Amino acid sequence: MVDPSGAWFFNWVIPLLGGLIIALAVADTIRRRRLTWGFLFLTNSMLVYWMETVGDWGQQLVYSPAFAQHHLLDWLPVKTPHDPLFMPFAYACYWTVHAFVVLRIGQFLVRRFGWSLLRAIAVLAIPVNYTWDFLVESLAAAMGWWVYDPGFGPHIEFGNGGRFTVLWTIGLMSFWPNLIAYWAGKPPVHTLNYFERFFGLERFTTPRRGEPETPPADLGTPWTAGGPGDAAVLVRPPRQLADRRRLDRRQEHDARLDFDVTLPRWKFELARFGAWFVVFQVTFFVMLVLPLVAMRALTGHDSVYVP
């Protein structure tokens, strides 16, 4: 805990890499003038981070003081003693990558076995999350990055004093990430997802009819001029016409949708963000933070590290 291995990676690489990924998502959103799936998942994953330190108090998890820290959450009444600087960036990327991977694997199972996506995600939830979390938690304990002390239920302890639980917290983590991934839906976006439909955003849309605003064109196909019996003359389309036919990022995004929006678009996008924000915040608190804090409060468990 005092001198963990690879602290430089957490202090420098994760914030830089995470910041780059977030910047790319923001840039893509600006180019498209639409809130993309990646932007919404990254930002809302980061925005639930403030509750992580409360949940860490509940599960008696403490990070190594060797990590660079921030003090933005010192106002919380209960929290873990050390808040690593890398955690907000890791949080954003971790949940987004998890959702993308589990949805991809889920789609494979849907195609392979004819299952519904819900069934595929349910089958994947425990084995995938348990395997991944077990590997991460055991590595963290062995390297001295963080420790559960004393933790709840069965646990594994290393010679360096590192300890992680194998049932309570890992089991709890098998549900929320998969549920939120299922509700968010798999990119690219074609229709409103569960978050957006729950808040009734479909009342601001109409089913799409006809062609997209600017239909895609096969710009590599030449035109043929001349009548019957004439020699075929290959003519390249003028550059101006080709430019008009090429979809920009916004049109490319909208062409995939099965609906049109009746509101000013900025209001609709703001409503989408609000729906994602509320669902992430409420479900994260109810399904993860509340059980962790309640367990510690009800059992009276105490820790020498986490006051």
C-alpha positions in Angstrom: 0.0 0.0 0.0 2.8 2.4 0.8 4.9 1.7 -2.3 2.7 0.0 -4.8 4.1 -1.3 -8.1 3.4 0.8 -11.3 2.0 3.8 -9.6 3.4 6.0 -12.4 1.0 4.2 -14.8 -2.0 5.2 -12.8 -0.7 8.8 -12.1 0.2 9.6 -15.7 -0.9 7.1 -18.4 -4.5 6.6 -17.3 -5.4 10.3 -17.0 -3.7 11.1 -20.3 -5.2 8.2 -22.2 -8.7 8.6 -20.6 -8.6 12.4 -21.3 -7.7 11.7 -24.9 -10.6 9.2 -25.3 -13.0 11.8 -23.8 -11.6 14.5 -26.0 -12.1 12.4 -29.1 -15.7 11.7 -28.1 -16.4 15.4 -27.6 -14.8 16.2 -30.9 -17.0 13.6 -32.7 -20.1 15.0 -31.0 -19.2 18.5 -32.2 -18.6 17.3 -35.7 -21.9 15.5 -35.8 -23.8 18.1 -33.8 -25.5 15.2 -32.1 -24.8 13.5 -28.7 -23.3 10.2 -29.7 -23.6 7.0 -27.9 -19.9 7.1 -26.9 -20.1 10.7 -25.6 -23.2 9.9 -23.5 -21.8 6.7 -22.0 -18.4 8.3 -21.3 -19.7 11.4 -19.7 -22.4 9.7 -17.6 -20.0 7.1 -16.4 -17.7 9.8 -15.2 -20.6 11.7 -13.6 -21.5 8.8 -11.3 -17.9 8.7 -10.0 -18.7 11.0 -7.1 -20.7 8.2 -5.5 -17.8 5.7 -5.9 -15.9 7.1 -2.9 -19.1 6.6 -0.7 -19.5 3.1 -2.0 -15.8 2.5 -1.2 -16.5 3.5 2.4 -19.3 1.1 2.5 -17.2 -1.8 1.2 -14.2 -0.8 3.3 -11.9 -0.2 0.3 -8.9 2.0 0.5 -6.5 3.1 -2.2 -2.8 3.5 -1.8 -1.8 6.9 -0.6 1.1 6.8 -3.1 -1.3 7.7 -5.9 -1.7 11.3 -6.9 -4.9 12.5 -5.2 -7.7 15.0 -5.7 -9.8 16.6 -3.0 -13.0 17.5 -4.9 -15.1 15.2 -2.8 -14.0 16.1 0.7 -17.4 17.6 1.3 -19.1 14.2 1.4 -20.0 13.0 4.9 -18.6 9.5 4.4 -15.9 8.6 1.9 -12.8 6.5 1.5 -9.6 8.3 2.8 -7.8 8.7 -0.5 -9.4 9.7 -3.8 -6.9 8.9 -6.6 -6.7 11.4 -9.4 -6.9 8.7 -12.1 -10.2 7.3 -11.0 -12.6 9.7 -12.8 -10.8 8.9 -16.1 -10.7 5.2 -15.4 -14.3 5.2 -14.5 -15.5 6.8 -17.7 -13.5 4.4 -19.9 -14.1 1.3 -17.8 -17.9 1.3 -17.9 -18.0 2.4 -21.6 -15.6 -0.4 -22.7 -17.4 -2.9 -20.6 -20.8 -2.0 -22.2 -19.4 -2.1 -25.7 -17.7 -5.5 -25.2 -20.7 -7.2 -23.5 -23.1 -5.8 -26.2 -20.8 -7.1 -28.9 -20.6 -10.6 -27.4 -24.3 -10.4 -26.7 -25.0 -9.7 -30.4 -22.9 -12.7 -31.4 -25.0 -14.9 -29.1 -28.2 -13.5 -30.6 -27.0 -14.3 -34.1 -25.6 -17.7 -33.1 -28.4 -19.1 -31.0 -31.3 -16.9 -31.9 -31.6 -15.6 -28.4 -33.0 -12.2 -27.4 -30.4 -9.6 -26.4 -31.8 -9.6 -22.9 -31.2 -13.3 -22.5 -27.7 -13.0 -24.0 -26.8 -10.3 -21.5 -28.3 -12.2 -18.6 -26.3 -15.3 -19.5 -23.1 -13.3 -19.8 -23.6 -11.2 -16.7 -22.2 -13.4 -13.9 -19.4 -15.3 -15.7 -18.0 -12.3 -17.6 -18.1 -9.8 -14.7 -17.0 -12.3 -12.1 -14.0 -13.4 -14.2 -13.0 -9.8 -15.0 -13.5 -8.4 -11.5 -11.7 -11.4 -10.0 -8.7 -10.8 -12.1 -8.6 -7.0 -11.5 -9.2 -7.2 -7.8 -6.6 -10.0 -7.3 -4.0 -8.1 -9.3 -4.7 -4.9 -7.4 -4.4 -6.7 -4.0 -1.2 -8.4 -5.1 0.4 -5.2 -6.4 -0.7 -3.1 -3.4 -2.9 -0.7 -5.4 -5.9 -1.0 -3.1 -7.1 -3.2 -0.3 -10.3 -4.3 1.4 -9.9 -4.2 5.2 -11.4 -6.2 6.5 -14.1 -6.5 3.8 -17.2 -8.6 3.9 -17.5 -12.3 3.6 -15.0 -14.7 2.1 -11.8 -13.2 0.9 -8.3 -14.0 -0.4 -5.3 -12.5 1.3 -1.7 -12.2 -0.1 1.6 -12.2 1.8 1.9 -8.5 1.4 -1.3 -7.9 3.3 -3.4 -7.3 0.2 -6.9 -8.6 0.5 -10.0 -8.7 -1.7 -13.4 -10.2 -1.2 -14.7 -12.9 -3.5 -18.4 -12.8 -3.0 -20.1 -9.6 -1.7 -18.7 -6.8 -3.9 -17.8 -8.8 -7.0 -21.3 -10.5 -7.0 -22.9 -7.1 -6.6 -21.0 -5.7 -9.6 -22.4 -8.4 -11.9 -25.7 -6.6 -12.3 -25.7 -2.9 -12.7 -23.0 -2.7 -15.5 -24.9 -5.2 -17.6 -28.3 -3.7 -17.0 -27.1 -0.2 -17.9 -25.5 -1.6 -21.1 -28.7 -3.4 -22.1 -30.8 -0.3 -21.5 -28.4 1.9 -23.4 -28.4 -0.3 -26.5 -25.7 -1.2 -29.0 -24.1 1.5 -31.2 -24.6 2.8 -33.8 -27.8 4.3 -32.7 -30.9 3.6 -34.8 -33.8 4.3 -32.4 -34.6 5.6 -29.0 -33.2 3.4 -26.2 -34.8 2.4 -22.9 -33.6 5.5 -21.1 -35.1 7.8 -23.6 -38.4 5.9 -24.0 -38.8 5.8 -20.2 -38.9 9.6 -20.2 -41.3 9.7 -23.1 -39.0 11.3 -25.7 -40.8 9.4 -28.5 -43.6 12.1 -28.2 -41.1 14.5 -29.7 -40.5 12.3 -32.7 -42.3 11.0 -35.8 -41.6 7.8 -37.7 -39.2 8.5 -40.6 -40.8 8.5 -44.1 -39.0 8.7 -47.4 -35.3 9.2 -48.0 -32.8 10.9 -45.7 -32.2 14.6 -46.1 -29.2 13.9 -48.4 -29.2 10.3 -49.7 -25.8 8.6 -50.1 -24.4 8.4 -53.5 -22.0 6.0 -55.1 -19.4 8.6 -56.2 -17.2 5.9 -57.7 -19.7 5.1 -60.4 -19.3 7.1 -63.6 -22.2 8.5 -65.5 -23.1 7.2 -69.0 -24.1 9.8 -71.7 -25.6 9.2 -75.1 -28.7 7.5 -76.5 -29.2 4.0 -77.9 -26.6 3.1 -80.4 -24.2 5.8 -79.3 -20.9 5.0 -77.9 -20.8 5.2 -74.1 -19.1 8.3 -72.8 -17.8 8.2 -69.3 -18.3 11.5 -67.5 -17.2 12.2 -64.0 -19.7 14.1 -61.8 -18.7 17.7 -61.2 -16.9 18.3 -57.9 -19.7 20.6 -56.6 -22.3 18.0 -57.2 -20.2 15.3 -55.6 -19.7 17.4 -52.6 -23.4 18.0 -52.3 -24.1 14.2 -52.5 -21.5 13.3 -49.9 -23.0 13.0 -46.4 -21.5 15.1 -43.7 -21.1 13.7 -40.1 -24.5 15.0 -39.0 -26.3 13.7 -42.0 -24.6 10.4 -41.6 -25.8 10.1 -38.0 -29.3 11.1 -38.9 -29.6 8.8 -41.9 -29.3 5.8 -39.5 -32.2 6.9 -37.4 -35.8 5.5 -37.8 -37.4 8.8 -36.6 -37.4 12.5 -37.2 -37.4 15.0 -34.4 -40.2 17.6 -34.0 -38.5 19.7 -31.4 -35.6 22.1 -32.1 -32.7 19.6 -32.2 -30.7 21.1 -29.4 -33.7 20.7 -27.0 -34.1 17.1 -28.0 -30.4 16.4 -27.5 -30.5 18.1 -24.1 -33.5 15.9 -23.2 -31.6 12.8 -24.2 -28.7 13.8 -22.0 -31.1 14.4 -19.1 -32.6 11.0 -19.5 -29.2 9.3 -19.5 -28.1 11.3 -16.5 -31.1 10.6 -14.3 -31.0 6.8 -15.1 -27.3 6.5 -14.5 -27.4 8.5 -11.2 -30.5 6.8 -9.7 -29.6 3.2 -10.7 -26.0 3.5 -9.7 -27.0 4.8 -6.2 -29.9 2.3 -5.7 -28.1 -0.8 -7.1 -24.5 -0.3 -5.9 -24.0 2.5 -3.4 -27.1 1.9 -1.2 -26.4 -1.8 -0.7 -22.8 -1.2 0.1 -23.4 1.5 2.6 -26.4 -0.3 4.1 -24.3 -3.5 4.6 -21.7 -1.6 6.6 -24.2 0.4 8.6 -26.3 -2.7 9.5 -23.4 -4.9 10.4 -21.3 -2.3 12.3 -18.2 -3.6 10.5 -15.2 -1.3 11.1 -11.9 -0.8 9.4 -8.5 0.4 10.6 -8.1 2.1 7.2 -11.6 3.5 6.5 -13.0 5.5 9.4 
